């Protein structure tokens, strides 16, 4: 996302980068908004933040939040696979033993 859109998205992504969990309703609204974005126009750093936020959101108890996270991942995965996804980050996450199913899948696709 370029220009004004990029600055707007960065404001929303600040919630994701804050490190703390947001209320379930806020998480759902963010995930739903992110899934509607033209993800192919986002920067690699923005896509990385979206990926991390979606992954952390699947831990919510609320089914609506987990479903919204899965939908964002479904939209994000093809864009990540076709882009310059930072594979170094992927390796780093795997070394940190943060082995989610998504990260293991991405690692297998990249390494084979």
TIBA-969356 format. One record per residue: residue in one letter; x, y, z of N, C-alpha, C in turn. Coordinates in steps of 0.05 Angstrom, whole numbers, padded with zeros to 5 digits, always signed. Atoms other than C-alpha are relative to their C-alpha. Example, Ala and Ser with C-alpha at 12.3 -4.5 7.8 and 13.67 -1.06 7.14 Angstrom:
TIBA-969356
A+00018-00024+00000+00246-00090+00156+00018+00024+00000
S-00016-00024-00001+00273-00021+00143-00015+00022+00014
***
This chain:
TIBA-969356
X+00017-00023+00000+00000+00000+00000+00018+00025+00000
X-00018-00022+00003+00030+00065-00021-00013+00027+00008
X+00010-00027-00006+00023+00138+00001-00018+00000+00024
X+00019-00003-00022-00037+00155+00043-00010-00027+00011
X+00010+00026-00008-00061+00083+00044+00021-00013+00018
X-00021+00013-00017+00006+00060+00072+00000+00012+00028
X+00000-00013-00026+00004+00111+00128-00025-00009+00016
X+00024+00008-00013-00068+00092+00144+00003-00029+00011
X-00004+00028-00008-00050+00018+00145+00020-00002+00023
X-00020+00001-00022+00010+00031+00189-00013+00008+00027
X+00014-00007-00025-00037+00064+00240-00015-00024+00011
X+00014+00024-00008-00079+00001+00241+00019-00021+00010
X-00020+00021-00007-00018-00044+00244+00013+00006+00027
X-00011-00007-00027+00005-00006+00307-00013-00017+00021
X+00014+00018-00019-00048-00047+00344+00013-00028+00000
X-00012+00026+00002-00015-00110+00319+00028-00001+00011
X-00027-00001-00009+00055-00088+00336+00003+00005+00030
X-00001-00008-00028+00037-00066+00407+00009-00023+00018
X-00010+00023-00016+00052-00137+00432-00021-00011+00018
X+00021+00010-00018-00009-00141+00477-00024-00009-00016
X+00024+00009+00013-00074-00174+00461-00021+00022+00001
X+00022-00019+00000-00132-00130+00441-00025-00015+00006
X+00026+00013-00005-00204-00143+00459-00009-00016-00024
X+00009+00018+00022-00237-00198+00418-00015+00015-00022
X+00015-00015+00020-00284-00149+00384+00018+00017-00018
X-00020-00016+00015-00226-00104+00363+00016-00018-00018
X-00015+00019+00016-00186-00164+00339-00016-00009-00024
X+00017+00008+00022-00245-00187+00297-00002+00022-00021
X+00003-00023+00019-00254-00118+00266+00026+00004-00016
X-00026-00004+00013-00180-00112+00250+00004-00023-00021
X-00004+00023+00018-00176-00182+00220-00018+00002-00025
X+00019-00003+00022-00238-00170+00178+00008+00022-00019
X-00010-00023+00017-00210-00103+00153+00024-00009-00016
X-00025+00008+00013-00142-00133+00137-00006-00020-00023
X+00006+00019+00021-00173-00190+00097-00012+00013-00025
X+00012-00014+00023-00208-00139+00052+00020+00018-00014
X-00020-00017+00013-00144-00102+00035+00011-00013-00025
X-00015+00011+00023-00108-00109-00031+00028-00008+00009
X-00025+00009-00014-00053-00150+00003+00024+00000-00018
X-00023+00000+00018-00010-00154-00059+00013+00028-00002
X-00012-00027+00000+00001-00078-00053+00013+00008+00026
X-00013-00005-00026+00025-00082+00019+00030-00005-00002
X-00029+00004-00001+00099-00078+00034+00005-00027+00013
X-00007+00025-00014+00135-00141+00057-00002+00002+00030
X+00001-00004-00029+00140-00112+00127-00029+00000+00010
X+00028-00001-00007+00065-00099+00128-00012-00029-00001
X+00010+00027+00003+00050-00170+00104+00011-00017+00023
X-00012+00015-00023+00097-00198+00158-00016+00006+00025
X+00015-00008-00023+00059-00159+00211-00028-00013-00001
X+00027+00012+00003-00008-00184+00184+00002-00030+00006
X-00003+00028-00005+00018-00255+00185+00003-00006+00030
X-00003+00004-00029+00041-00250+00257-00025+00005+00016
X+00025-00007-00014-00024-00217+00279-00021-00023-00005
X+00019+00021+00005-00066-00271+00245+00008-00025+00016
X-00009+00024-00016-00024-00326+00277-00006+00003+00029
X+00006-00004-00029-00031-00296+00346-00030+00000+00005
X+00029-00002-00004-00106-00286+00336-00014-00027+00000
X+00013+00027-00002-00120-00360+00327+00000-00011+00028
X+00000+00009-00028-00107-00367+00401-00023+00012+00017
X+00023-00010-00014-00169-00327+00420-00021-00022+00005
X+00021+00020-00006-00226-00367+00452-00024+00004-00019
X+00023-00006+00016-00278-00332+00409+00002-00011-00028
X+00000+00012+00026-00296-00371+00347+00000+00020-00023
X+00001-00020+00021-00310-00308+00307+00028+00011-00005
X-00028-00010+00003-00238-00283+00319+00017-00021-00014
X-00016+00021+00013-00207-00350+00301-00008-00004-00029
X+00009+00002+00028-00249-00354+00238+00010+00023-00016
X-00011-00024+00014-00230-00283+00218+00030-00003-00005
X-00029+00004+00003-00157-00301+00229+00005-00020-00022
X-00003+00020+00021-00164-00363+00185-00006+00012-00027
X+00007-00013+00026-00197-00321+00130+00022+00019-00009
X-00022-00018+00007-00141-00270+00133+00024-00017-00010
X-00022+00017+00009-00089-00326+00128-00006-00012-00028
X+00007+00011+00026-00127-00355+00069+00005+00021-00022
X-00005-00022+00020-00122-00287+00033+00030+00006-00002
X-00028-00008-00001-00051-00275+00055+00019-00020-00011
X-00018+00021+00008-00019-00342+00039+00008+00002-00029
X-00009-00001+00029-00021-00337-00038+00017+00024-00006
X-00016-00024+00004+00006-00266-00035+00029-00004+00011
X-00026+00005-00012+00063-00288+00011+00016-00019-00017
X-00015+00019+00016+00081-00347-00032+00010+00011-00027
X-00008-00012+00026+00085-00304-00095+00018+00024+00004
X-00015-00025-00005+00123-00247-00062+00028-00006+00010
X-00027+00002-00011+00190-00234-00032-00001-00003+00030
X+00003+00005-00028+00170-00262+00035+00028-00004+00012
X-00026+00002-00012+00229-00255+00082+00005-00028+00012
X-00005+00028-00009+00251-00328+00087+00019-00001+00023
X-00017-00001-00024+00303-00308+00138-00017+00001+00025
X+00018-00002-00022+00246-00289+00184-00013-00027+00006
X+00012+00026-00003+00213-00356+00172+00019-00019+00014
X-00020+00017-00013+00277-00392+00191+00004+00007+00029
X-00004-00010-00028+00285-00349+00253-00023-00009+00017
X+00023+00009-00016+00214-00365+00276+00001-00030+00005
X-00002+00029-00004+00226-00439+00266+00021-00006+00020
X-00021+00005-00019+00291-00435+00305-00010+00007+00028
X+00011-00007-00027+00253-00401+00362-00020-00019+00010
X+00019+00021-00007+00210-00463+00365-00029+00010+00000
X+00028-00010+00003+00148-00423+00346-00011-00013-00025
X+00007+00016+00024+00128-00478+00298-00030-00003-00003
X+00029+00003+00006+00057-00465+00276-00003-00016-00025
X+00005+00015+00025+00026-00506+00221+00006+00017-00024
X-00005-00018+00022+00029-00446+00175+00029+00003-00006
X-00029-00004+00004+00103-00434+00186+00013-00026-00010
X-00011+00025+00010+00119-00507+00176-00007-00005-00029
X+00009+00002+00028+00079-00507+00111+00017+00018-00018
X-00016-00019+00016+00115-00445+00086+00029-00009-00002
X-00027+00010+00000+00182-00475+00105+00003-00023-00020
X-00002+00023+00019+00168-00539+00067-00003+00009-00029
X+00004-00009+00028+00144-00502+00005+00026+00014-00009
X-00024-00015+00007+00206-00457+00006+00024-00018-00004
X-00025+00017+00000+00257-00512+00019-00002-00023-00019
X+00003+00023+00018+00230-00563-00031-00005+00008-00028
***
